[in-house]
Amino acid sequence: MGKNWLLVVIAALFEVMWVVGLKSADSFWEWLMTVIAILVSFAVLIYSGKRLPTSTVYAVFVGLGTAGTVIVEMVVFQEPFSWAKIGLIALLLAGIIGLKLVTHEQEEDSHRKGEVA
């Protein structure tokens, strides 16, 4: 996995953090950390989107964020466990991995053509 794809995963982790913060923040400091997580998440997403195909970056970001949020809700907030949820998350992750596998990075394409990235 390239550096830019790793940044997409990091952005998705921060997305899960701010979604959890929206649900559970009660104090000024918790809200501040939630806002910081939002800013970091979108800043890293925008940075990655400039270097990778935007549609795939966004799909991966949202998919990983969704999967992470569902898992955190089951583990931390005692949402009911469901094999159907786990199966659907696996299907979602399979789609994300498939998109990643069939998407060529813009940087690689530029280098092949002899252009400056």
VENTA-V541636 format. One record per pair of residues at least 6 apart in sequence whose C-alpha atoms are under 8 Angstrom apart, sorted by the first residue. I is the first residue (numbers start at 1). J is the second residue. If there is no record, write none. Layout:
# VENTA-V541636
I,J ; I,J
This chain:
# VENTA-V541636
4,48 ; 4,51 ; 4,52 ; 5,48 ; 7,44 ; 7,45 ; 7,48 ; 8,44 ; 8,45 ; 8,48 ; 8,57 ; 8,60 ; 8,61 ; 9,61 ; 9,64 ; 10,41 ; 10,44 ; 11,40 ; 11,41 ; 11,42 ; 11,44 ; 11,45 ; 11,61 ; 12,41 ; 12,61 ; 12,62 ; 12,64 ; 12,65 ; 13,41 ; 13,64 ; 13,65 ; 13,68 ; 14,37 ; 14,38 ; 14,40 ; 14,41 ; 15,37 ; 15,38 ; 15,41 ; 15,65 ; 16,65 ; 16,66 ; 16,68 ; 16,69 ; 17,34 ; 17,37 ; 18,33 ; 18,34 ; 18,35 ; 18,37 ; 18,38 ; 19,34 ; 19,69 ; 20,69 ; 21,30 ; 21,31 ; 21,33 ; 21,34 ; 22,31 ; 22,34 ; 25,31 ; 25,34 ; 45,57 ; 45,58 ; 45,61 ; 48,57 ; 49,57 ; 49,58 ; 51,105 ; 51,106 ; 51,107 ; 52,105 ; 52,106 ; 52,107 ; 53,103 ; 53,104 ; 53,105 ; 53,106 ; 56,99 ; 56,100 ; 56,103 ; 59,96 ; 60,96 ; 60,100 ; 63,92 ; 63,93 ; 63,96 ; 64,93 ; 67,89 ; 67,92 ; 67,93 ; 73,79 ; 74,80 ; 74,81 ; 107,117 ; 110,116 ; 110,117 ; 111,117
